[in-house]
Amino acid sequence: MGVMLRVALRPRFLGLLALMVVATLVCGLLAGWQWDRAHRAMSDQADGPQQLGPIQDVVGVGDAVTNEIVGDVVTAEGTYQGDQQILVPGRMIDGEDAVIVVAALLVELEDGTEARLPVARGWVPAAEVTGEDGALDPSLAPPVPDGPVDVSGRLEASESASGGVEDGIAREIATPLLVNEWGSPMFAGYLALDEAPAPLEVLPAAESEFSRGLNWQNIGYSFQWVIFGGFFLYLWWRSVRTTYLDEEADRREELERLLGEASVVGAPAPSDADRPLTSSGTGPSPRTTPETPDKDV
């Protein structure tokens, strides 16, 4: 352990540790930020919808509707566009197959320009907007009122787009789809009216609960950042341990090599008793060559 500590205290690993500590602190700050966002959103929901005032003062055109304001009440003043209304079927409300009616409200901004705000005017049973051929018919939906109107309702985030708008029918209240259908500029969220003109019914708050899951998503992100921070410190410890084990293995190999060389150098010389005897019995016999007969000259 002492050797491993000396490895950890080397300048290279101290510098790496400082870098990992900084990364861990950043992860901790990000985890706290995500946790705080989720906590504030949950606290706001527990307090009930807040009255935020005109939508122009709450969110800019194209800006995302965040957890902090989703579900709160905003107001808007503008004029409905009679030819810009769609049906969103496939919802189950009060045990009925419901269709949501969404229209474009043209809102004047502070700089004199205008932007479209999708407004969920309410819902009707699917049977009321179904034609004789059994298909949904947008022309059967209650028409929008003429002239300027003042509306109030819950501000909701855009739903995820998974299809398109076809013949005035869409599967989601998704502003990316509505921009292509109605034009821009457009607010990124939509308004769910808190009062619906007959025969429309008020869209219940439960229909917008899809956005509440973002709170748990933020909590999950906070735990992810904590894990990332711990992982940085683990990488540093793993680097130190790997270096220590590699150096220990090298030292063992070097020690075994030295011991092997020492055993070869210190081996005893063979004794005379181990040597073969000569004819005189005093030592090894000299090498002899066979005699060759003399040749006649």
C-alpha positions as CSV (number, residue, x, y, z in Angstrom):
1,M,0.0,0.0,0.0
2,G,2.9,2.3,0.7
3,V,4.3,1.7,-2.7
4,M,1.0,2.4,-4.3
5,L,0.7,5.7,-2.3
6,R,4.1,6.8,-3.6
7,V,2.8,6.1,-7.2
8,A,-0.3,8.2,-6.5
9,L,1.9,11.1,-5.2
10,R,3.9,11.4,-8.4
11,P,3.5,14.7,-10.2
12,R,1.8,13.1,-13.2
13,F,-0.9,11.5,-11.1
14,L,-1.3,14.5,-8.9
15,G,-2.0,16.6,-12.0
16,L,-4.4,14.0,-13.2
17,L,-6.2,14.0,-9.8
18,A,-6.6,17.7,-9.9
19,L,-8.2,17.5,-13.4
20,M,-10.5,14.7,-12.2
21,V,-11.5,16.7,-9.1
22,V,-12.4,19.7,-11.3
23,A,-14.5,17.5,-13.6
24,T,-16.2,15.9,-10.5
25,L,-17.1,19.4,-9.1
26,V,-18.5,20.4,-12.5
27,C,-20.7,17.3,-12.5
28,G,-21.8,18.1,-8.9
29,L,-22.9,21.6,-10.0
30,L,-24.8,20.2,-12.9
31,A,-26.4,17.6,-10.7
32,G,-27.5,20.3,-8.3
33,W,-28.9,22.4,-11.1
34,Q,-31.0,19.6,-12.4
35,W,-32.2,18.7,-9.0
36,D,-33.1,22.4,-8.3
37,R,-35.1,22.6,-11.5
38,A,-37.1,19.5,-10.7
39,H,-37.7,20.7,-7.1
40,R,-38.9,24.1,-8.3
41,A,-41.2,22.6,-10.9
42,M,-42.7,20.1,-8.3
43,S,-43.1,23.0,-5.8
44,D,-44.9,25.1,-8.4
45,Q,-47.3,22.2,-9.2
46,A,-48.0,21.6,-5.6
47,D,-49.0,25.3,-5.3
48,G,-51.3,25.0,-8.2
49,P,-51.4,27.0,-11.5
50,Q,-49.9,30.5,-11.3
51,Q,-51.4,33.5,-13.1
52,L,-48.5,34.7,-15.3
53,G,-50.2,37.4,-17.3
54,P,-50.0,38.1,-21.1
55,I,-48.2,35.4,-23.0
56,Q,-45.8,38.0,-24.6
57,D,-44.5,38.7,-21.1
58,V,-44.0,35.0,-20.2
59,V,-42.3,33.4,-23.2
60,G,-40.8,34.6,-26.4
61,V,-41.9,33.5,-29.9
62,G,-40.2,30.1,-30.6
63,D,-38.9,29.8,-27.0
64,A,-39.4,26.4,-25.3
65,V,-42.1,26.1,-22.6
66,T,-40.1,25.0,-19.6
67,N,-41.1,23.0,-16.5
68,E,-41.2,26.2,-14.5
69,I,-44.1,27.6,-16.4
70,V,-45.9,24.6,-18.0
71,G,-49.5,24.3,-16.7
72,D,-49.6,27.9,-15.5
73,V,-52.2,30.3,-16.7
74,V,-51.5,33.0,-19.4
75,T,-53.7,35.3,-21.3
76,A,-53.7,36.3,-25.0
77,E,-55.5,38.9,-27.2
78,G,-55.8,38.3,-30.9
79,T,-57.9,37.2,-33.8
80,Y,-58.7,33.6,-34.8
81,Q,-57.8,32.6,-38.3
82,G,-60.9,30.9,-39.7
83,D,-59.1,28.7,-42.2
84,Q,-56.5,27.5,-39.7
85,Q,-58.2,25.0,-37.5
86,I,-57.4,21.2,-37.1
87,L,-58.8,18.2,-35.3
88,V,-56.6,16.0,-33.0
89,P,-58.4,12.6,-32.5
90,G,-57.4,9.6,-30.5
91,R,-57.9,11.0,-27.0
92,M,-59.9,9.3,-24.3
93,I,-61.7,11.8,-22.0
94,D,-64.4,11.0,-19.5
95,G,-64.7,7.5,-21.0
96,E,-65.4,8.9,-24.5
97,D,-63.5,8.8,-27.7
98,A,-62.6,12.5,-27.9
99,V,-61.3,14.9,-30.5
100,I,-59.5,18.1,-29.6
101,V,-60.2,21.2,-31.7
102,V,-57.1,23.4,-32.2
103,A,-57.1,26.8,-33.9
104,A,-54.5,29.5,-34.7
105,L,-54.8,32.8,-32.8
106,L,-53.0,35.7,-34.4
107,V,-51.4,37.7,-31.6
108,E,-49.8,41.1,-32.0
109,L,-46.4,41.5,-30.4
110,E,-44.8,44.6,-28.8
111,D,-42.8,45.4,-31.9
112,G,-46.0,45.5,-34.1
113,T,-45.4,42.1,-35.7
114,E,-47.8,39.2,-35.3
115,A,-47.2,35.6,-34.3
116,R,-49.5,32.5,-34.3
117,L,-50.5,30.9,-31.0
118,P,-52.0,27.4,-31.2
119,V,-55.1,27.3,-29.0
120,A,-56.8,24.1,-27.9
121,R,-60.3,25.4,-27.8
122,G,-61.8,22.3,-26.2
123,W,-62.9,18.8,-27.1
124,V,-66.0,17.1,-28.6
125,P,-67.0,13.5,-28.9
126,A,-65.6,11.9,-32.0
127,A,-69.1,11.1,-33.3
128,E,-70.0,14.8,-33.5
129,V,-67.2,15.5,-36.0
130,T,-67.6,12.3,-38.0
131,G,-69.2,12.5,-41.4
132,E,-71.7,10.0,-43.0
133,D,-68.7,8.2,-44.6
134,G,-67.4,7.4,-41.1
135,A,-64.3,9.7,-41.5
136,L,-63.5,12.7,-39.4
137,D,-64.6,16.0,-41.0
138,P,-63.0,19.2,-39.8
139,S,-65.8,21.3,-41.3
140,L,-68.1,19.8,-38.6
141,A,-66.1,21.3,-35.8
142,P,-67.5,24.5,-34.1
143,P,-66.2,27.5,-36.1
144,V,-64.0,30.1,-34.5
145,P,-65.5,33.4,-33.4
146,D,-65.1,36.5,-35.6
147,G,-63.2,39.5,-34.5
148,P,-60.7,40.2,-31.6
149,V,-61.0,37.9,-28.6
150,D,-59.4,37.7,-25.2
151,V,-58.5,34.2,-24.1
152,S,-57.1,32.6,-21.0
153,G,-55.8,29.1,-20.3
154,R,-53.0,26.8,-19.4
155,L,-49.7,27.2,-21.2
156,E,-48.6,23.8,-22.4
157,A,-45.4,22.5,-24.1
158,S,-45.7,21.2,-27.6
159,E,-46.3,17.5,-28.0
160,S,-43.7,15.3,-29.8
161,A,-44.4,15.2,-33.6
162,S,-44.7,11.7,-35.0
163,G,-46.7,12.4,-38.1
164,G,-48.1,15.2,-40.2
165,V,-51.2,17.2,-40.7
166,E,-53.4,15.7,-43.4
167,D,-56.8,17.1,-44.5
168,G,-57.0,19.1,-41.3
169,I,-56.3,16.2,-39.0
170,A,-53.2,15.7,-36.8
171,R,-52.2,13.0,-34.3
172,E,-50.6,15.5,-31.9
173,I,-50.7,19.1,-30.9
174,A,-47.2,19.6,-32.2
175,T,-46.1,23.1,-33.1
176,P,-43.4,21.9,-35.6
177,L,-46.2,20.4,-37.6
178,L,-48.4,23.4,-37.3
179,V,-45.7,25.8,-38.4
180,N,-45.6,23.9,-41.7
181,E,-49.4,23.9,-42.0
182,W,-50.1,27.5,-40.8
183,G,-46.8,29.4,-41.3
184,S,-44.5,31.3,-38.9
185,P,-43.6,32.9,-36.6
186,M,-45.3,30.8,-34.0
187,F,-45.1,30.3,-30.2
188,A,-43.5,27.0,-29.4
189,G,-46.2,25.9,-26.9
190,Y,-50.0,26.0,-27.0
191,L,-52.8,27.4,-24.9
192,A,-55.5,25.1,-23.5
193,L,-58.6,27.3,-22.8
194,D,-59.9,27.3,-19.2
195,E,-63.4,28.1,-20.6
196,A,-64.8,26.5,-23.8
197,P,-67.8,27.8,-25.8
198,A,-70.5,25.2,-26.3
199,P,-70.6,22.6,-27.7
200,L,-66.9,22.3,-26.9
201,E,-65.9,20.9,-23.5
202,V,-62.9,22.2,-21.5
203,L,-59.8,20.1,-22.0
204,P,-59.0,18.5,-18.6
205,A,-55.6,19.1,-17.0
206,A,-54.9,15.4,-17.1
207,E,-54.5,15.7,-20.9
208,S,-51.4,17.8,-20.3
209,E,-49.8,15.6,-17.7
210,F,-47.4,14.3,-20.4
211,S,-45.2,17.3,-19.6
212,R,-45.0,16.5,-15.9
213,G,-42.7,13.5,-16.6
214,L,-40.0,16.0,-17.3
215,N,-39.6,16.5,-13.6
216,W,-38.5,12.9,-13.1
217,Q,-36.3,13.2,-16.1
218,N,-34.5,16.1,-14.4
219,I,-34.1,14.0,-11.3
220,G,-32.7,11.2,-13.4
221,Y,-30.2,13.6,-15.0
222,S,-29.0,14.8,-11.6
223,F,-28.2,11.2,-10.6
224,Q,-26.4,10.7,-13.9
225,W,-24.2,13.7,-13.2
226,V,-23.3,12.3,-9.7
227,I,-22.4,8.9,-11.4
228,F,-20.3,10.7,-13.9
229,G,-18.4,12.6,-11.2
230,G,-17.7,9.3,-9.3
231,F,-16.6,7.7,-12.5
232,F,-13.9,10.4,-13.1
233,L,-12.4,9.6,-9.6
234,Y,-12.6,5.9,-10.4
235,L,-10.6,6.5,-13.6
236,W,-7.9,8.2,-11.6
237,W,-7.7,5.4,-9.0
238,R,-7.7,2.8,-11.8
239,S,-4.8,4.6,-13.6
240,V,-2.7,4.6,-10.3
241,R,-3.5,1.0,-9.6
242,T,-2.7,-0.2,-13.1
243,T,0.7,1.6,-13.0
244,Y,1.5,0.2,-9.6
245,L,0.6,-3.4,-10.7
246,D,2.7,-3.0,-13.9
247,E,5.7,-1.8,-12.0
248,E,5.3,-4.6,-9.4
249,A,5.3,-7.1,-12.3
250,D,8.4,-5.6,-13.8
251,R,10.2,-5.7,-10.5
252,R,9.3,-9.4,-10.0
253,E,10.6,-10.2,-13.4
254,E,13.8,-8.3,-12.8
255,L,14.3,-10.1,-9.5
256,E,13.7,-13.5,-11.0
257,R,16.2,-12.7,-13.8
258,L,18.9,-11.7,-11.3
259,L,18.3,-14.7,-9.1
260,G,18.7,-16.9,-12.2
261,E,21.9,-15.3,-13.2
262,A,23.3,-15.6,-9.6
263,S,22.5,-19.3,-9.5
264,V,24.4,-19.9,-12.7
265,V,27.5,-17.9,-11.6
266,G,27.7,-19.6,-8.2
267,A,27.4,-23.2,-9.4
268,P,30.3,-25.5,-8.0
269,A,33.0,-26.8,-10.5
270,P,33.0,-30.5,-11.2
271,S,35.3,-32.6,-8.8
272,D,38.1,-35.0,-9.9
273,A,35.9,-37.9,-8.9
274,D,33.5,-36.8,-11.6
275,R,36.1,-36.8,-14.3
276,P,36.9,-39.9,-16.5
277,L,40.1,-41.8,-15.5
278,T,43.2,-42.1,-17.8
279,S,45.3,-45.2,-18.1
280,S,47.4,-44.0,-15.2
281,G,44.3,-43.3,-13.3
282,T,45.4,-39.7,-12.7
283,G,43.3,-37.7,-15.0
284,P,41.7,-37.6,-18.3
285,S,43.4,-39.5,-21.1
286,P,45.1,-37.5,-23.9
287,R,43.6,-37.8,-27.3
288,T,45.5,-40.5,-29.3
289,T,45.6,-41.0,-33.1
290,P,45.7,-44.4,-34.7
291,E,49.1,-45.5,-36.0
292,T,49.5,-45.7,-39.8
293,P,51.7,-48.3,-41.4
294,D,54.9,-47.1,-43.1
295,K,54.6,-47.0,-46.9
296,D,57.3,-48.5,-49.0
297,V,59.3,-45.9,-50.8
